């Protein structure tokens, strides 16, 4: 495959992935840098604490599309050719990985991005709908039962490579294109779990905040101006040490 086309696809996927819709939404609505409020994470969960659940859902879907679109477009319009020869990794997987890295390490936000769960779910469902929806079902079930997004994210990630192997079959999952997809899913799973290690420590200690739990109130206002800024928005803007998802 032409090296220019490969480079263009990978760079475009990274550029798309590095657009932080969470950062843009919070800056547009409140005029603040999301990295300085809540958990400091540039993701849908932190944005939902600041802006509300509706914004959080919308941002999750946009981050999902950042992972889904590069894979879908590459497969649909370029035929998902292998890189570096007939036995090379598929271009669609490379595009999905570039988008994922763009979300986690956005160049124009100081290479400080989100944890990549939503973007990863998009590229995973594009590459393997069966494995992706299985992991998504695990995530949904755990969030509904334990009400901790961190638990749902990490366990869904852990299930992902095994779900792909089960649906694809061992012969497919460990050879050719399937082998690269297995490797990518394993890498993503490990990344998501490592990025949530502090959350898992809090889960173990019983201090991880649950969905719907009250936020820690900010310090009392010290002036009339400060008092005017307090309330639900200011409460959400207070640094959150209890649930960094």
C-alpha positions as CSV (number, residue, x, y, z in Angstrom):
1,X,0.0,0.0,0.0
2,X,1.2,3.5,-0.8
3,X,3.1,5.0,2.2
4,X,1.4,8.4,1.7
5,X,-2.1,6.9,2.0
6,X,-1.1,5.0,5.1
7,X,0.5,8.1,6.7
8,X,-2.6,10.2,5.8
9,X,-5.0,7.6,7.4
10,X,-3.0,7.3,10.6
11,X,-2.4,11.0,11.0
12,X,-6.1,11.8,10.3
13,X,-7.2,9.2,12.8
14,X,-4.8,10.5,15.5
15,X,-6.0,14.1,14.8
16,X,-9.7,13.0,15.1
17,X,-9.0,11.1,18.3
18,X,-7.2,14.0,19.9
19,X,-10.2,16.3,19.7
20,X,-11.4,16.5,23.3
21,X,-15.1,17.0,23.2
22,X,-15.1,17.0,27.0
23,X,-12.6,19.8,27.2
24,X,-14.4,21.9,24.5
25,X,-17.9,21.4,26.1
26,X,-16.8,22.5,29.6
27,X,-14.8,25.4,28.2
28,X,-17.7,26.5,26.1
29,X,-20.3,26.2,28.9
30,X,-18.2,27.3,31.9
31,X,-15.1,28.9,30.6
32,X,-12.8,26.6,32.6
33,X,-10.2,24.0,31.8
34,X,-11.6,20.5,32.6
35,X,-8.1,19.4,33.6
36,X,-8.3,21.7,36.6
37,X,-11.7,20.5,38.0
38,X,-13.2,17.3,39.2
39,X,-10.9,14.4,38.6
40,X,-8.9,16.4,36.0
41,X,-9.6,13.7,33.4
42,X,-10.5,14.7,29.9
43,X,-13.4,12.2,29.6
44,X,-17.1,11.9,29.6
45,X,-17.3,10.8,33.2
46,X,-15.6,13.9,34.5
47,X,-17.5,16.2,32.1
48,X,-20.8,14.7,33.4
49,X,-19.8,15.7,36.9
50,X,-19.3,19.3,35.8
51,X,-22.1,19.7,33.2
52,X,-24.6,17.0,34.0
53,X,-25.5,13.5,32.8
54,X,-26.9,14.6,29.5
55,X,-23.7,16.2,28.4
56,X,-21.8,13.2,29.7
57,X,-23.8,10.9,27.5
58,X,-23.4,13.1,24.5
59,X,-19.6,13.4,25.0
60,X,-19.4,9.6,25.5
61,X,-21.1,9.1,22.1
62,X,-18.8,11.6,20.4
63,X,-15.7,9.9,21.9
64,X,-17.1,6.5,20.8
65,X,-17.4,7.8,17.2
66,X,-13.7,9.0,17.3
67,X,-12.8,5.3,17.6
68,X,-15.5,3.9,15.4
69,X,-15.2,6.2,12.4
70,X,-11.5,5.7,11.4
71,X,-12.0,1.9,11.4
72,X,-15.3,1.9,9.6
73,X,-14.1,4.4,6.9
74,X,-10.9,2.5,6.3
75,X,-12.6,-0.8,5.9
76,X,-15.4,0.6,3.8
77,X,-13.5,2.8,1.4
78,X,-10.0,1.4,1.4
79,X,-10.7,-2.3,1.9
80,X,-8.6,-2.6,5.0
81,X,-5.3,-3.5,3.3
82,X,-2.5,-5.0,5.3
83,X,0.6,-2.9,6.1
84,X,4.1,-3.9,5.3
85,X,3.3,-6.8,3.0
86,X,0.6,-9.5,2.9
87,X,1.1,-10.6,6.5
88,X,1.3,-7.1,8.0
89,X,-1.2,-5.6,10.5
90,X,-4.5,-4.3,9.0
91,X,-4.7,-0.6,8.3
92,X,-8.1,-0.4,10.0
93,X,-6.6,-1.6,13.3
94,X,-3.7,0.9,12.9
95,X,-6.2,3.7,12.4
96,X,-8.2,2.7,15.4
97,X,-5.1,2.5,17.5
98,X,-4.0,6.0,16.3
99,X,-7.4,7.4,17.3
100,X,-7.2,5.7,20.7
101,X,-3.7,7.2,21.3
102,X,-4.9,10.6,20.1
103,X,-7.6,10.5,22.8
104,X,-5.2,9.5,25.5
105,X,-2.3,11.7,24.3
106,X,-3.7,14.7,22.5
107,X,-0.8,16.8,21.1
108,X,-2.7,20.1,21.5
109,X,-3.6,19.5,25.2
110,X,-0.1,18.8,26.4
111,X,-0.4,15.0,25.7
112,X,-2.7,14.8,28.7
113,X,-6.0,13.2,27.6
114,X,-8.6,10.8,28.8
115,X,-8.5,7.1,29.8
116,X,-9.8,6.0,26.4
117,X,-12.7,3.8,27.4
118,X,-15.3,5.4,25.1
119,X,-12.9,5.7,22.1
120,X,-11.7,2.1,22.6
121,X,-15.3,0.8,22.7
122,X,-15.9,2.5,19.3
123,X,-12.9,0.9,17.6
124,X,-13.5,-2.4,19.2
125,X,-17.2,-2.6,18.0
126,X,-16.0,-1.5,14.5
127,X,-13.4,-4.3,14.4
128,X,-15.5,-7.0,16.1
129,X,-19.1,-6.2,16.9
130,X,-19.7,-9.5,18.8
131,X,-16.7,-9.0,21.2
132,X,-17.4,-5.3,21.5
133,X,-21.1,-5.7,22.5
134,X,-20.2,-8.5,24.9
135,X,-17.8,-6.2,26.7
136,X,-20.3,-3.4,26.6
137,X,-22.9,-5.7,28.1
138,X,-20.5,-6.5,30.9
139,X,-19.8,-2.8,31.5
140,X,-23.6,-2.0,31.6
141,X,-24.4,-4.9,33.9
142,X,-21.7,-3.9,36.4
143,X,-22.4,-0.2,36.3
144,X,-26.1,-1.0,37.1
145,X,-25.3,-3.4,39.9
146,X,-22.3,-1.8,41.7
147,X,-22.7,1.7,40.4
148,X,-19.0,2.2,39.8
149,X,-17.9,3.2,36.3
150,X,-14.3,2.2,37.1
151,X,-15.4,-1.4,38.0
152,X,-17.4,-1.7,34.8
153,X,-14.6,-0.3,32.6
154,X,-11.9,-2.5,34.0
155,X,-13.8,-5.8,34.0
156,X,-15.2,-5.1,30.6
157,X,-11.7,-4.5,29.3
158,X,-10.5,-7.8,30.9
159,X,-13.3,-9.7,29.2
160,X,-12.6,-8.2,25.8
161,X,-9.7,-10.3,24.4
162,X,-11.3,-13.5,25.6
163,X,-14.6,-12.6,24.0
164,X,-12.9,-12.0,20.7
165,X,-11.1,-15.3,20.9
166,X,-14.3,-17.1,21.7
167,X,-16.3,-15.5,18.9
168,X,-13.5,-15.6,16.2
169,X,-12.3,-19.1,17.1
170,X,-8.7,-19.9,18.1
171,X,-7.6,-20.6,14.5
172,X,-8.7,-17.1,13.4
173,X,-7.8,-15.2,16.6
174,X,-4.2,-16.3,16.6
175,X,-3.3,-16.0,12.9
176,X,-3.2,-13.4,10.2
177,X,-5.5,-10.4,10.7
178,X,-7.1,-12.0,13.7
179,X,-3.8,-12.3,15.5
180,X,-3.2,-8.5,15.2
181,X,-6.8,-7.8,16.4
182,X,-6.2,-10.1,19.4
183,X,-3.0,-8.3,20.2
184,X,-4.7,-4.9,19.8
185,X,-7.6,-5.9,22.1
186,X,-5.1,-7.3,24.7
187,X,-3.1,-4.0,24.6
188,X,-6.2,-1.9,25.0
189,X,-7.5,-4.1,27.9
190,X,-4.1,-3.8,29.7
191,X,-4.0,-0.1,29.1
192,X,-7.5,0.5,30.5
193,X,-6.8,-1.6,33.6
194,X,-3.5,0.2,34.3
195,X,-5.1,3.6,33.8
196,X,-7.7,2.7,36.4
197,X,-5.3,1.3,39.0
198,X,-5.9,4.2,41.5
199,X,-9.6,3.6,41.2
200,X,-9.1,-0.1,41.9
201,X,-7.2,0.7,45.0
202,X,-10.1,2.8,46.2
203,X,-12.5,0.0,45.3
204,X,-10.5,-2.3,47.5
205,X,-10.4,0.2,50.3
206,X,-14.1,0.9,50.0
207,X,-13.6,4.6,49.3
208,X,-14.5,4.7,45.5
209,X,-17.4,7.0,45.0
210,X,-20.5,5.5,43.3
211,X,-22.8,6.9,40.7
212,X,-25.3,9.3,42.4
213,X,-23.2,9.8,45.5
214,X,-22.8,13.4,46.7
215,X,-19.8,15.3,45.7
216,X,-17.5,16.8,48.3
217,X,-18.6,20.4,48.9
218,X,-16.0,23.1,48.2
219,X,-14.7,25.3,50.9
220,X,-17.1,28.0,52.2
221,X,-17.0,31.2,50.2
222,X,-14.8,33.9,51.7
223,X,-16.3,36.8,49.9
224,X,-19.5,38.0,48.4
225,X,-18.1,37.3,44.9
226,X,-17.1,33.8,45.9
227,X,-20.6,33.3,47.4
228,X,-22.2,34.1,44.1
229,X,-20.1,31.4,42.3
230,X,-21.1,28.7,44.7
231,X,-23.9,26.2,44.0
232,X,-24.2,23.1,41.8
233,X,-21.7,24.3,39.2
234,X,-19.1,25.3,41.8
235,X,-19.7,22.0,43.6
236,X,-18.9,20.2,40.4
237,X,-15.8,22.3,39.8
238,X,-14.3,21.4,43.1
239,X,-11.3,19.0,42.8
240,X,-12.6,15.5,43.3
241,X,-10.2,13.1,45.0
242,X,-12.7,10.3,45.4
243,X,-13.5,9.0,42.0
244,X,-10.9,9.7,39.3
245,X,-12.5,8.0,36.3
